[in-house]
């Protein structure tokens, strides 16, 4: 194929586009990633083996040239547009106390993927088991594309679990359950009734919520 051949670019049309691929994030090839492009051009990438929302971006969806051209040996998908990197760490963890260090990963065999379910608009809710709990993780376009909402629900949990909503060099609390992360890089709005707290870490700050054992859930919006 000629070197000047057109790249392979994909976008969501009338329904979300779900793409399984390898993805580079923080200098590492992530091998169990699903990226979701939406008709509203609000897109995200999710690590299925960590339950981690890796990154979000607006605009065009994905360059898959390295996947589809010349048999796609690298198998890398490349997001189009300006990417907002978030975290490769798991969203949920068991901590000995509220000051314990957040784990940077879950061992491969300690998270059991159970696939995903599609709603009416064909947006996925991810299903998995980890930390002794069943988990559903629904990420959806909110208010016509002004934000993404995320609802994490646990069931059959025999112990409380912490959820890390955000991590950054700075996190500041504002009115109406909103928090600015970094130099106002993005904003988190936690649903009413959810008790989030900010804690200091070696690298900055984190925004956490404690989920009760048994069945519990939290919802927040990511605005950028």
N, C-alpha and C positions, 0 to 999 in steps of 0.2 A: 504494500500500500504506500502511496506517495507520502512523503513527509509533510507536504502541505495540504493533506486531506483534511476535510472539516472534522472538528472534534465531535464526539458524541455527547450531546447535552440533553438532559431530560427535565421535564417540568410536569407538575400536576395540572390536569385540565379540569374536568368537571368533578373529580373525586380525588382523594388523597393518593399519593404514589408512595408505596412502601418498598424500600430497597434494602436488601441484605448485601453486605459487602465488608471488606476490610476498610479501615479508616485510620489515618494518622492522627494521633492526638497526643500532645505533650511529648512529641518525639518518639512515640511508640506506636507500632502497628497494632491496632485493636482488631481482633479477629472475629468477634461476635457482635457486630453492630447492625442495627436496623435504623435507617434514616427515613424520615417521613416528610414528604413535601405536600403542601396543601394548596388548593385553589386560591386561597387568600395570600399566598406567597409568604407564609410564616412557617418556617421549617425547623426541624430539630433532628439530632442524632442521639441514639440511646444504646448503651452497652448492655446487652442482654445477660451477660455473665456477672455483672456488678449491680444491676438495677440502678444504673447511673445515667442521668441526663447530662450528656457530654457537652453539647453546644447547641446554640440556636442561631438562626440567621433569617434575614428577610430578603426577598427578591427571588431570583431564579434559583432552581433547586440544586442540580448536581451535574458535574462533568464525570462521565463514566468511560472516557476514552481508554484509560489504562485497564479497564475491565473488559471492554468489548473489542478493542482494536488488537489485531495480531494475536488473537486468542487470550489477550488480557492477562499476561503472566504476573504483573504486580498485583492485580485484583484490587487496586485502590480506587475508591470513589473520592472525588474532591468537591466539597461544597462550593457553590457559586455565591458571590456576594460577600459582604463583610460578616465574619463569624464572631459571635460572642462566646468565648470558651467559658465553661462552667467547671465541672469537676469529673474526674474518672473514679472517684471514691464512691463506695456504696451509699445509697440514700439512708439505709437502716443499719443499726448496729446495737449490740448489747454492750453497755458500758458498766464498769464496776461502780462508778459514781459519775456525777454530772461534770466532773473535771477531767475524766480519763481521756487519753489521746484518741482521736477518731482514727479508725483503721483506714489504711490507704487502699485496701482491696479485700475481697472475699476469696478464699481458696476455691479453685475451679469446681471441685466436687461438692462444695458446701452450699451451692445455689442450684436448685433444681428448676430448670425452665419448664413451664407448662403451656407455652405458646402464647397466643393472644386472641382476644375476641374483638370483633368489629361492631361498632354501633351503627345507627341508621345512616350516618354520614360517612361511614367506612373509616373512621378513626379508630386506632387500636387501643385496647386496654391490655397491658402486659400482665401475665400471670406467672408467679413463681413461688417457690418455698425456700426460705432461708431463716437462719436464727430461730428455728423451731416454730415458725409461723407461716401461714399462707398469706400471700401478698397479692394485691391488685394495684396497678399503677396506671392511672388514666391521665393522659396529657391531651389537651384539646385546645383548639383555637377559641379565643374569647373575644366577645364584642366586635365581631367582624374583622378581627386581625390586629387589634390594638395590644393584645397580650396572649400569653399561653396560660391556661389553668392546669394545675396538677393536683390530682386527688390520690393519695396513697392510703390504702385500707389494709388492715391486718385482721386475721381471724385465727382462732385456735392457738393463740400465743400463750405460752405458760409463764412468760415473764415480760416485764415492760421492755419496750424497745425505744431507742432514741431515733429521731429522724433529723438529719442535717439538711436544712433547707438551703443554706448558702454559706459560703466561705470566701473571705477576701481580706485585703490588707486593713480595711476599715468597714464597719457596719454601724449605721446610725439609726436609732429608732425615731419615728415621727408619729404624728397623730393618725388616727383611723387604722391602726394596726399595719402601718407601712414602714418599710426599712429600706434605706439606700445602701447599696453595696459598692465598695470601692469609691472612687471619686464620682459618685452618682452614675457609675457605669450602667447599673440597672437597678430596678426597684422591685421589692417583694411586698405583696399585700397578702397578709394572712387572714383567713376567714374569721369572722366574728366568733368569739367564744373559744378560740384556740390560744393557749398560753405559750407563746414562744419566748425564748430568752437568748440573750447575747452572751457569749463567753469569750475570754481572751485565750489565744493560743500562741505558740512559739512564732507562728508566721503571720499573725494578725488576729482576726476574729471569726467566729462562727455563729450562725443562727440555728438554734435547735428547738425541737418540740419533743416532749416525752409522751409516748403512746402507752396506754394502759394495757396490762395483760388481758387476754381474752380477745375481745373485738374492739377496735378503735379505728379512727381515721382522721385525716387532716386534709385541708384544701388550701392552696395558696395560688396566687397569680404572679407571673413573671412578666414584668413590663420593661421594655427597652426600646 
